[in-house]
Amino acid sequence: MTTVLWHTMRTLYWRIRRPDEERLEAMVGPPGVWRETRAFQIQFLKRMGLKPHHRVLDVGCGPLRGGLPLISYLDEGNYLGIDVRPEVVEEAHHQIHKNDLVDKRPRVLVSMTFGREELSNAAKFDYIWCFQLLYHLDDDHVDECLAQVARRLAPGGAGYGNINTLAARGRWKEFPFLQRPIEYYERIANRHALRTRCLGQLDDLGYTKKARGRFNHMLEFLREQ
């Protein structure tokens, strides 16, 4: 393939792909790093030991930016995503069909309670993923989210979520954007019998350097034995 032909095909590809990615990215942010953020999520969880037989609860799953690779990787029926926004969950279902992943039997639900009202008492997960979520929650919702992490973790399971300790407070769409210290989450997690470990900044964990979110810290939540 000549260099000119390769560049022509690449340009045509981006003209086709970019509008859809930009539309979906507007539902989750940050702009301009759709593919890098998608790749980071599954790569990070694999480094943390994720295998196809594990069950994953994706809290704040959005239109499945990180969810689609997880659904593809996991065994049938092992992915469950929840999001508070009905229109985003509708888009997630569309993406499952569009990417021919229906046979993997993923579930994506609307939930205002982090799964408390929608999931049975027996529903347990090996990994609970709260990516780009915790800093959008007010105090009561952080407490409820971590309560459900503690409730839903299977023995030996782990929860993960990134937090903002540096960027100024603000808003993103209808959600707050909150700056809090690591100790804040440690205190709430401890109240729900979760042990917290800071794994460092996303910048050191393989996240793209194009987004300011690289300075977020990643927290690990484990059930106390």
N, C-alpha and C positions, 0 to 999 in steps of 0.2 A: 504494500500500500504506500503510495507516495505521500510526502509530507503535506502537500496541498489538499489531497483527498481526505487525509486523516483530519485535518483542521476543519474541512467543510462538514464532515460527518459529525465531528464534535460540536460544531456550532448548531447544526440542525437538532442534535440530541438535546442540547440545553434549551433551545427554543421550545421544544416539546415538554421537557421535564420541569423547567424552572417555575412556570406559573402555578402548577399543582403543588410543588414543594413550598412556594411562597405562601400559598393559601393555607396549607396545613401548618406551616411554621407560625403563621399569625395566631394560631390557636394555642401555641405553647411557648414560643420565643425560646431563646433570643434569635434575632434575625441573622441570616447569613451563615449559619453553622448547622443546618439540618443534618447533613450526612455525617459530619464529625461527631455531633451529639448522639446520633443514632448508633454509630459504631462504638462510641465510648461505653454506652450502657451495657451492652452484652459482653464487651471485652472485659469490663471491670468485674461483672458478676462471675464470669468464667475464672478470672484470677482469684476470686473469693471461693472458688470450688464448685460453681454451678455445673450440674450434669443434667442430661436430658430427662432422667427419671425424677428430678426434683420438681416440687410444686412451687409456683411463684404467684404471689399476690402483688400486683402493680397498682399502687395507690396514687391517684392522680394521673391515670394512664394517658389522658389526652387522646388524640387521633392515632395513637399507636406508633409514634415515632420510634421509640425504643421497643414497643410491644411486638411489632411484626417480626424482627429478628428473633426475639425470644420465643414467639409462637412457633416459628419455623424450626428452631433448635430443640425445643422441649418435646417430650413425648406427648402423644394425644391426650388432651384433657387436662394438661398440667399448667395452663396459664389462665389466670383470672384477673381482669382489669376493672377498676372502678374509677368513676369520675363524677363530679358533682354537676356537670353541665350536660343536659340531655342532648343538645345539638352536637356536642363533641362525641358523645357515645354513639350517636347515630352515624357520624362520620367514621368512627372506629369500625362499626359493623360493615360499612361500605368498603373500607380498606381491606378487611378480612376477605370479603368476596372478591374484590378486585385483584388481590394477590394470591388467589386460589388456596387459601388456608382454612377453608371451612372444615375440611376433613380432620384438621388438628383439634377440632371441637373446643376452641377457646371460648371463654365467657367474658363478656364486657357488660357491666351493669352501671346504672345510675344509682348513686348512693349519696345521701346527705350526712351519713353517720359512719363513714369509713368502713362500711360493711356490717356494722353491728346489727342492723335490722334486716338486711338482705341475706346474710349467710347463716347457716345452721351452726349450732354450738360445736358440732364435730368438725367443722371446716378448719384445717390446719395447713400451714405452709412452711416449706423449708427456707424460702427467701421471701422477705417482704421489702419491696422496692418503693421508696418515697422520694423519687428524684425530682428536683426543682419544685418541691411542695412545701416543706416545713416553714420556709420564710414567707409564704403566702397565707399562713394561718394565724388567726388571733390566738390569744392565750388559751381560751377555752377549747378551741379546736386542736391546738397542739396537745393538750392534755387528753382529749378524746382520741386523737390519732395514736398516740403512744399507748393508751390503754388498749386499743384494738391490736396494736402490734404485739403487746404482751399476751393478749388473749389468743391470737391466731398463730403464734410461732409454734411450730412442731418442736419436739425435743431435739436439741442440737442445731436448731435453725438460727437464722440471723436476719436482722433488719438493717437497712441502710438508708440514709438520707443526708443530703447536703444542706448546709446552712450558710447564711450570710452573716459574717462577723465584721465586715468592713464597710460595705457600700451604704450610703445614706438611705434613710427610710423614704418610701414613696409609694406609688401605686402602679400596678400592672393590670390593665383592663379593669374588671370589677373587684380585683383582689388587692389587699395591702401588700407592700413589699417591706419586710421588717428586718432590722438589724438586731441581733441578739448574741450574747456571748455563749461560748460552749457550755459554761456552767449552768446556764438557764435550762438547757435540754437535759443535762446530767441530773439536775434536781428533779425534773418532772419524770424522767425515765426511772429514777430511783424509787419514786413514789409508786410506780407500777411494777416494781421488782425486775427492772431491766438494768443491766450493767452497760455502761457507755464507754466506747473507746474511740478516740479521734484518730483517724488514719492519715491525716494531713490534708493539704490543699489539693484540689482537683488538678491543679497545675503539675503536681508531682505524681499524679495517678493516671496520666495519659489523656487528660481532657485537652481540647483544642486551646491554643493560645490566642485565638481570634476573638474570644469572648471574655468579658470581665468576670464571668462566672468561674473562671479558672482559679480565682482567689477564694472561692467557697471552700469550706472544710467539709470533709466526708466523715459522718459519724456511723459507727456500728453499734447496734443494740442487740444484746444477748440476754436471754432469760437467766435470772439468778438460779443456781442449782439448789 
